Amino acid sequence: MIEKNKHIILKTKEVSIGYASKKERTVVASHINIELHQGELVGLVGVNGVGKSTLLRTLTHVQKALSGDIFINGKNIQQYAALDLAKVLSLVLTEKLISKNLSVFEIVALGRQPYTNWVGNLSDHDIAIINSALSKTNISDLKQKKCFELSDGQLQKVMIARALAQDTDLIILDEPTTHLDIYHKVSTLKLLQKLVKDTHKTILFSSHEIDLAIQLCDRLIVMTPDSVVSDMPCNLITKGVFDSLFPKDLIAFDDKTGTFRVKK
């Protein structure tokens, strides 16, 4: 398969991630060189504790890289003011909402904060973008409901709609399918896939659902204790990347089906 040349939304150059204090420096992963292109759905996968959340926090400037450079739309992330960064990058976390007494419309409207004036007044343009985000995530009928009335799956769609309303080139989600059953896991990831196709935004999400990510993503970032590699799923399968992802005593990767199976 030949990849078309696409605009690079995010690029890292020799990035190392981890934690530093005055006394010590803990490196979680190093030599990270990845590119995310416009209009791609990208999954970040790896075993528990390998550092996926640390990588996402670093890519979103929540914490600093130990070394190396991160570029968004060709500009070093260090050069972005907070407000300007919020206009190119939106983040969906697994943390609980501060107040579930807010309506769906009010939560999604928070995505417009980088663009509204200091009192937060919404213009007709803002309202049109909010309603478009509600429509694209199929929750227009929920707009007046309070968030405490929603299921986990519906609430996740609300958070995705808020990121859409923020109207950024890049949307990053940390474990968007956590606490969802298998049907709603698939539904959420299929929604992300459709949003990429319809909006041409770049969406990066971390997940434990490796089989689903292989099936649905344009590109995967695979983290192991030794390396971070990025490529199209078919290429990663050919290279045998998934064969060494887990210990071989319980499960094995079937490169013909692109899934993991339990050993008998």
Contacts in CASP RR format, 6 or more apart in sequence:
PFRMAT RR
TARGET T0000
AUTHOR 0000-0000-0000
METHOD contacts of the structure
MODEL  1
MIEKNKHIILKTKEVSIGYASKKERTVVASHINIELHQGELVGLVGVNGV
GKSTLLRTLTHVQKALSGDIFINGKNIQQYAALDLAKVLSLVLTEKLISK
NLSVFEIVALGRQPYTNWVGNLSDHDIAIINSALSKTNISDLKQKKCFEL
SDGQLQKVMIARALAQDTDLIILDEPTTHLDIYHKVSTLKLLQKLVKDTH
KTILFSSHEIDLAIQLCDRLIVMTPDSVVSDMPCNLITKGVFDSLFPKDL
IAFDDKTGTFRVKK
1 232 0 8 1.000
1 234 0 8 1.000
1 235 0 8 1.000
3 37 0 8 1.000
3 232 0 8 1.000
6 37 0 8 1.000
6 38 0 8 1.000
6 39 0 8 1.000
6 40 0 8 1.000
7 37 0 8 1.000
7 38 0 8 1.000
7 73 0 8 1.000
8 35 0 8 1.000
8 36 0 8 1.000
8 37 0 8 1.000
8 38 0 8 1.000
8 71 0 8 1.000
8 74 0 8 1.000
9 36 0 8 1.000
9 37 0 8 1.000
9 38 0 8 1.000
9 72 0 8 1.000
9 73 0 8 1.000
9 169 0 8 1.000
9 170 0 8 1.000
9 202 0 8 1.000
10 34 0 8 1.000
10 35 0 8 1.000
10 36 0 8 1.000
10 59 0 8 1.000
10 70 0 8 1.000
10 71 0 8 1.000
10 72 0 8 1.000
10 170 0 8 1.000
10 202 0 8 1.000
10 204 0 8 1.000
11 34 0 8 1.000
11 35 0 8 1.000
11 36 0 8 1.000
11 70 0 8 1.000
11 71 0 8 1.000
11 74 0 8 1.000
12 32 0 8 1.000
12 33 0 8 1.000
12 34 0 8 1.000
12 35 0 8 1.000
12 59 0 8 1.000
12 68 0 8 1.000
12 69 0 8 1.000
12 70 0 8 1.000
12 71 0 8 1.000
13 33 0 8 1.000
13 68 0 8 1.000
13 69 0 8 1.000
13 70 0 8 1.000
13 71 0 8 1.000
14 31 0 8 1.000
14 32 0 8 1.000
14 33 0 8 1.000
14 67 0 8 1.000
14 68 0 8 1.000
14 69 0 8 1.000
15 30 0 8 1.000
15 31 0 8 1.000
15 32 0 8 1.000
15 33 0 8 1.000
15 58 0 8 1.000
15 65 0 8 1.000
15 67 0 8 1.000
15 68 0 8 1.000
15 69 0 8 1.000
15 70 0 8 1.000
16 27 0 8 1.000
16 29 0 8 1.000
16 30 0 8 1.000
16 31 0 8 1.000
16 32 0 8 1.000
16 65 0 8 1.000
16 66 0 8 1.000
16 67 0 8 1.000
16 68 0 8 1.000
17 27 0 8 1.000
17 28 0 8 1.000
17 29 0 8 1.000
17 30 0 8 1.000
17 32 0 8 1.000
17 51 0 8 1.000
17 54 0 8 1.000
17 55 0 8 1.000
17 58 0 8 1.000
17 65 0 8 1.000
17 66 0 8 1.000
18 25 0 8 1.000
18 26 0 8 1.000
18 27 0 8 1.000
18 28 0 8 1.000
18 29 0 8 1.000
18 54 0 8 1.000
18 58 0 8 1.000
18 63 0 8 1.000
18 66 0 8 1.000
19 25 0 8 1.000
19 26 0 8 1.000
19 28 0 8 1.000
19 54 0 8 1.000
19 63 0 8 1.000
20 26 0 8 1.000
20 66 0 8 1.000
25 66 0 8 1.000
27 66 0 8 1.000
28 51 0 8 1.000
28 54 0 8 1.000
28 55 0 8 1.000
29 50 0 8 1.000
29 51 0 8 1.000
29 54 0 8 1.000
29 55 0 8 1.000
29 223 0 8 1.000
29 227 0 8 1.000
29 228 0 8 1.000
30 66 0 8 1.000
30 67 0 8 1.000
31 227 0 8 1.000
31 228 0 8 1.000
32 55 0 8 1.000
32 228 0 8 1.000
34 221 0 8 1.000
34 228 0 8 1.000
34 230 0 8 1.000
35 230 0 8 1.000
36 42 0 8 1.000
36 170 0 8 1.000
36 202 0 8 1.000
36 204 0 8 1.000
36 219 0 8 1.000
37 202 0 8 1.000
37 219 0 8 1.000
38 169 0 8 1.000
38 200 0 8 1.000
38 201 0 8 1.000
38 202 0 8 1.000
39 196 0 8 1.000
39 200 0 8 1.000
39 201 0 8 1.000
39 202 0 8 1.000
39 218 0 8 1.000
40 196 0 8 1.000
40 202 0 8 1.000
40 203 0 8 1.000
40 218 0 8 1.000
40 219 0 8 1.000
41 192 0 8 1.000
41 193 0 8 1.000
41 196 0 8 1.000
41 203 0 8 1.000
41 216 0 8 1.000
41 217 0 8 1.000
41 218 0 8 1.000
41 219 0 8 1.000
42 202 0 8 1.000
42 203 0 8 1.000
42 204 0 8 1.000
42 205 0 8 1.000
42 217 0 8 1.000
42 218 0 8 1.000
42 219 0 8 1.000
42 220 0 8 1.000
42 221 0 8 1.000
42 230 0 8 1.000
43 204 0 8 1.000
43 205 0 8 1.000
43 206 0 8 1.000
43 207 0 8 1.000
43 213 0 8 1.000
43 217 0 8 1.000
43 219 0 8 1.000
43 220 0 8 1.000
43 221 0 8 1.000
44 52 0 8 1.000
44 55 0 8 1.000
44 56 0 8 1.000
44 204 0 8 1.000
44 205 0 8 1.000
44 206 0 8 1.000
44 207 0 8 1.000
44 220 0 8 1.000
44 221 0 8 1.000
44 223 0 8 1.000
45 52 0 8 1.000
45 206 0 8 1.000
45 207 0 8 1.000
45 208 0 8 1.000
45 210 0 8 1.000
45 213 0 8 1.000
45 220 0 8 1.000
45 221 0 8 1.000
45 222 0 8 1.000
45 223 0 8 1.000
45 245 0 8 1.000
46 52 0 8 1.000
46 208 0 8 1.000
46 210 0 8 1.000
46 222 0 8 1.000
46 223 0 8 1.000
46 224 0 8 1.000
46 245 0 8 1.000
47 224 0 8 1.000
47 245 0 8 1.000
47 246 0 8 1.000
48 208 0 8 1.000
50 223 0 8 1.000
50 224 0 8 1.000
50 225 0 8 1.000
51 223 0 8 1.000
52 206 0 8 1.000
52 223 0 8 1.000
53 174 0 8 1.000
53 206 0 8 1.000
54 63 0 8 1.000
55 221 0 8 1.000
55 223 0 8 1.000
55 228 0 8 1.000
56 172 0 8 1.000
56 174 0 8 1.000
56 204 0 8 1.000
56 206 0 8 1.000
57 63 0 8 1.000
58 64 0 8 1.000
58 65 0 8 1.000
58 70 0 8 1.000
59 70 0 8 1.000
59 172 0 8 1.000
59 204 0 8 1.000
60 89 0 8 1.000
60 91 0 8 1.000
60 172 0 8 1.000
61 70 0 8 1.000
61 77 0 8 1.000
61 80 0 8 1.000
61 85 0 8 1.000
61 89 0 8 1.000
62 91 0 8 1.000
69 76 0 8 1.000
69 78 0 8 1.000
70 76 0 8 1.000
70 77 0 8 1.000
71 77 0 8 1.000
72 80 0 8 1.000
72 85 0 8 1.000
72 88 0 8 1.000
72 89 0 8 1.000
72 169 0 8 1.000
72 170 0 8 1.000
73 88 0 8 1.000
73 169 0 8 1.000
77 85 0 8 1.000
80 88 0 8 1.000
83 114 0 8 1.000
86 113 0 8 1.000
86 114 0 8 1.000
86 166 0 8 1.000
86 168 0 8 1.000
87 114 0 8 1.000
87 115 0 8 1.000
87 166 0 8 1.000
87 167 0 8 1.000
87 168 0 8 1.000
88 168 0 8 1.000
88 169 0 8 1.000
88 170 0 8 1.000
89 168 0 8 1.000
89 169 0 8 1.000
89 170 0 8 1.000
89 171 0 8 1.000
89 172 0 8 1.000
90 111 0 8 1.000
90 162 0 8 1.000
90 163 0 8 1.000
90 166 0 8 1.000
90 168 0 8 1.000
90 170 0 8 1.000
90 171 0 8 1.000
90 172 0 8 1.000
91 163 0 8 1.000
91 171 0 8 1.000
91 172 0 8 1.000
91 173 0 8 1.000
91 174 0 8 1.000
92 159 0 8 1.000
92 160 0 8 1.000
92 162 0 8 1.000
92 163 0 8 1.000
92 171 0 8 1.000
92 172 0 8 1.000
92 173 0 8 1.000
92 174 0 8 1.000
92 176 0 8 1.000
93 174 0 8 1.000
94 174 0 8 1.000
94 175 0 8 1.000
94 176 0 8 1.000
94 178 0 8 1.000
97 107 0 8 1.000
97 147 0 8 1.000
97 155 0 8 1.000
99 147 0 8 1.000
100 146 0 8 1.000
100 147 0 8 1.000
100 148 0 8 1.000
101 146 0 8 1.000
101 147 0 8 1.000
101 148 0 8 1.000
102 146 0 8 1.000
102 147 0 8 1.000
103 143 0 8 1.000
103 144 0 8 1.000
103 145 0 8 1.000
103 146 0 8 1.000
103 147 0 8 1.000
104 134 0 8 1.000
104 139 0 8 1.000
104 142 0 8 1.000
104 143 0 8 1.000
104 144 0 8 1.000
104 145 0 8 1.000
104 146 0 8 1.000
104 147 0 8 1.000
104 150 0 8 1.000
104 158 0 8 1.000
104 161 0 8 1.000
105 130 0 8 1.000
105 134 0 8 1.000
105 143 0 8 1.000
105 144 0 8 1.000
107 147 0 8 1.000
107 158 0 8 1.000
107 159 0 8 1.000
107 162 0 8 1.000
108 130 0 8 1.000
108 133 0 8 1.000
108 134 0 8 1.000
108 143 0 8 1.000
108 158 0 8 1.000
108 161 0 8 1.000
108 162 0 8 1.000
108 165 0 8 1.000
109 122 0 8 1.000
109 126 0 8 1.000
109 130 0 8 1.000
109 165 0 8 1.000
110 162 0 8 1.000
110 165 0 8 1.000
111 162 0 8 1.000
111 163 0 8 1.000
111 165 0 8 1.000
111 166 0 8 1.000
112 122 0 8 1.000
112 126 0 8 1.000
112 129 0 8 1.000
112 130 0 8 1.000
112 165 0 8 1.000
112 166 0 8 1.000
113 120 0 8 1.000
114 166 0 8 1.000
115 126 0 8 1.000
115 167 0 8 1.000
116 122 0 8 1.000
116 123 0 8 1.000
116 126 0 8 1.000
122 130 0 8 1.000
129 165 0 8 1.000
129 167 0 8 1.000
130 165 0 8 1.000
131 140 0 8 1.000
131 143 0 8 1.000
132 164 0 8 1.000
133 161 0 8 1.000
133 162 0 8 1.000
133 164 0 8 1.000
133 165 0 8 1.000
134 140 0 8 1.000
134 142 0 8 1.000
134 143 0 8 1.000
134 161 0 8 1.000
136 161 0 8 1.000
136 164 0 8 1.000
136 195 0 8 1.000
136 198 0 8 1.000
136 199 0 8 1.000
137 157 0 8 1.000
137 158 0 8 1.000
137 160 0 8 1.000
137 161 0 8 1.000
137 164 0 8 1.000
137 191 0 8 1.000
137 195 0 8 1.000
138 157 0 8 1.000
138 191 0 8 1.000
139 154 0 8 1.000
139 157 0 8 1.000
139 158 0 8 1.000
139 161 0 8 1.000
142 150 0 8 1.000
142 154 0 8 1.000
142 158 0 8 1.000
147 155 0 8 1.000
147 158 0 8 1.000
150 158 0 8 1.000
152 179 0 8 1.000
152 180 0 8 1.000
152 184 0 8 1.000
153 180 0 8 1.000
153 184 0 8 1.000
153 187 0 8 1.000
153 188 0 8 1.000
156 176 0 8 1.000
156 177 0 8 1.000
156 180 0 8 1.000
156 184 0 8 1.000
156 188 0 8 1.000
157 188 0 8 1.000
157 191 0 8 1.000
160 171 0 8 1.000
160 173 0 8 1.000
160 176 0 8 1.000
160 188 0 8 1.000
160 191 0 8 1.000
160 192 0 8 1.000
160 195 0 8 1.000
163 171 0 8 1.000
163 173 0 8 1.000
164 171 0 8 1.000
164 195 0 8 1.000
164 199 0 8 1.000
168 201 0 8 1.000
169 201 0 8 1.000
169 202 0 8 1.000
170 201 0 8 1.000
170 202 0 8 1.000
170 203 0 8 1.000
170 204 0 8 1.000
171 201 0 8 1.000
171 202 0 8 1.000
171 203 0 8 1.000
171 204 0 8 1.000
172 203 0 8 1.000
172 204 0 8 1.000
172 205 0 8 1.000
173 192 0 8 1.000
173 203 0 8 1.000
173 204 0 8 1.000
173 205 0 8 1.000
173 206 0 8 1.000
174 205 0 8 1.000
174 206 0 8 1.000
175 205 0 8 1.000
175 206 0 8 1.000
175 207 0 8 1.000
175 208 0 8 1.000
176 188 0 8 1.000
176 189 0 8 1.000
176 192 0 8 1.000
176 205 0 8 1.000
176 207 0 8 1.000
177 184 0 8 1.000
177 185 0 8 1.000
177 188 0 8 1.000
177 189 0 8 1.000
177 207 0 8 1.000
177 209 0 8 1.000
180 188 0 8 1.000
185 209 0 8 1.000
185 212 0 8 1.000
186 212 0 8 1.000
189 205 0 8 1.000
189 207 0 8 1.000
189 209 0 8 1.000
189 212 0 8 1.000
189 213 0 8 1.000
189 216 0 8 1.000
190 216 0 8 1.000
192 203 0 8 1.000
192 205 0 8 1.000
192 216 0 8 1.000
193 216 0 8 1.000
195 201 0 8 1.000
195 203 0 8 1.000
196 202 0 8 1.000
196 203 0 8 1.000
196 218 0 8 1.000
204 221 0 8 1.000
207 213 0 8 1.000
210 242 0 8 1.000
210 245 0 8 1.000
210 260 0 8 1.000
211 258 0 8 1.000
211 259 0 8 1.000
211 260 0 8 1.000
213 220 0 8 1.000
213 233 0 8 1.000
214 220 0 8 1.000
214 233 0 8 1.000
214 237 0 8 1.000
214 242 0 8 1.000
214 258 0 8 1.000
214 259 0 8 1.000
215 233 0 8 1.000
217 233 0 8 1.000
218 232 0 8 1.000
219 230 0 8 1.000
219 231 0 8 1.000
219 232 0 8 1.000
219 233 0 8 1.000
220 230 0 8 1.000
220 231 0 8 1.000
220 232 0 8 1.000
220 233 0 8 1.000
220 236 0 8 1.000
221 228 0 8 1.000
221 229 0 8 1.000
221 230 0 8 1.000
222 228 0 8 1.000
222 229 0 8 1.000
222 230 0 8 1.000
222 236 0 8 1.000
222 241 0 8 1.000
222 242 0 8 1.000
222 245 0 8 1.000
224 244 0 8 1.000
224 245 0 8 1.000
229 236 0 8 1.000
229 241 0 8 1.000
231 239 0 8 1.000
231 241 0 8 1.000
236 242 0 8 1.000
237 255 0 8 1.000
237 258 0 8 1.000
238 255 0 8 1.000
240 253 0 8 1.000
240 255 0 8 1.000
242 253 0 8 1.000
242 255 0 8 1.000
242 258 0 8 1.000
242 260 0 8 1.000
243 252 0 8 1.000
243 253 0 8 1.000
243 255 0 8 1.000
245 253 0 8 1.000
246 260 0 8 1.000
248 263 0 8 1.000
249 263 0 8 1.000
250 262 0 8 1.000
250 263 0 8 1.000
251 260 0 8 1.000
251 261 0 8 1.000
251 262 0 8 1.000
251 263 0 8 1.000
252 260 0 8 1.000
252 261 0 8 1.000
252 263 0 8 1.000
253 259 0 8 1.000
253 260 0 8 1.000
253 261 0 8 1.000
254 260 0 8 1.000
254 261 0 8 1.000
END
